[in-house]
Amino acid sequence: MIVWVVILTVLAVLSYLSDIGVLTFLQNLRIPFLNASIMSILLLLCAAAMLIRVLVKMKQREKELLGTKITALEKELQAFKEKVG
């Protein structure tokens, strides 16, 4: 995750430098059918990748929590069966 943050930070700095005119070669790189600079597209893709990664990790965490609950309930059920049976 830290790698994505570093990449996004570097792209944001490059985009800022391009916008203020320090890096003029980046201003000329455009995506023809989107009429957007390459830096804007890279920033968008990087942010989307971070969002997808966070969502996937949240879903994995939810599955882990549900698995833990299932294990605890199975142990509780086993103890109840032993107590009744």
C-alpha positions in Angstrom: 0.0 0.0 0.0 2.8 2.4 0.8 4.2 1.8 -2.7 0.9 3.1 -4.2 1.0 6.2 -2.0 4.6 6.9 -3.1 3.7 6.4 -6.7 0.7 8.7 -6.4 2.8 11.3 -4.6 5.4 11.3 -7.3 2.8 11.5 -10.0 1.1 14.4 -8.2 4.4 16.3 -8.0 5.2 15.7 -11.6 1.7 16.8 -12.6 2.1 20.0 -10.5 5.5 20.7 -12.1 4.0 20.2 -15.5 1.1 22.5 -14.8 3.3 25.4 -13.6 5.6 25.0 -16.7 8.7 23.5 -15.2 8.4 20.2 -17.1 7.2 21.4 -20.5 7.7 18.0 -22.2 4.9 16.5 -20.1 2.4 19.2 -21.2 2.7 18.1 -24.8 1.9 14.4 -24.1 -1.8 14.2 -24.5 -4.3 11.3 -24.9 -6.0 12.2 -28.2 -9.5 10.9 -27.7 -9.7 12.0 -24.0 -8.1 15.5 -24.5 -6.3 15.0 -21.2 -2.6 15.0 -20.2 -0.8 11.7 -19.6 -0.2 12.8 -16.0 -3.9 13.2 -15.3 -4.6 9.8 -16.7 -1.8 8.2 -14.6 -3.1 10.0 -11.5 -6.6 8.7 -12.1 -5.4 5.1 -12.8 -3.2 5.1 -9.7 -6.0 6.4 -7.5 -8.5 3.9 -8.9 -6.0 1.1 -8.2 -5.6 2.2 -4.6 -9.4 2.3 -4.2 -9.8 -1.2 -5.6 -7.0 -2.5 -3.4 -8.6 -1.0 -0.3 -12.0 -2.5 -1.2 -10.5 -6.0 -1.7 -8.6 -5.8 1.6 -11.8 -4.8 3.4 -13.6 -7.7 1.9 -10.8 -10.1 2.9 -10.9 -8.8 6.4 -14.6 -9.3 6.6 -14.2 -12.9 5.5 -11.5 -13.5 8.2 -13.8 -12.1 10.9 -16.7 -14.3 9.7 -14.4 -17.3 9.7 -13.3 -16.5 13.3 -17.0 -16.2 14.3 -17.8 -19.6 12.7 -15.0 -21.3 14.5 -16.1 -19.8 17.9 -19.7 -20.9 17.3 -18.6 -24.4 16.3 -16.7 -24.7 19.6 -19.6 -23.4 21.5 -21.9 -25.9 19.8 -19.5 -28.7 20.5 -19.4 -27.7 24.2 -23.2 -27.5 24.3 -23.5 -31.0 22.8 -21.1 -32.4 25.3 -23.0 -30.8 28.1 -26.4 -32.0 26.9 -25.4 -35.4 25.5 
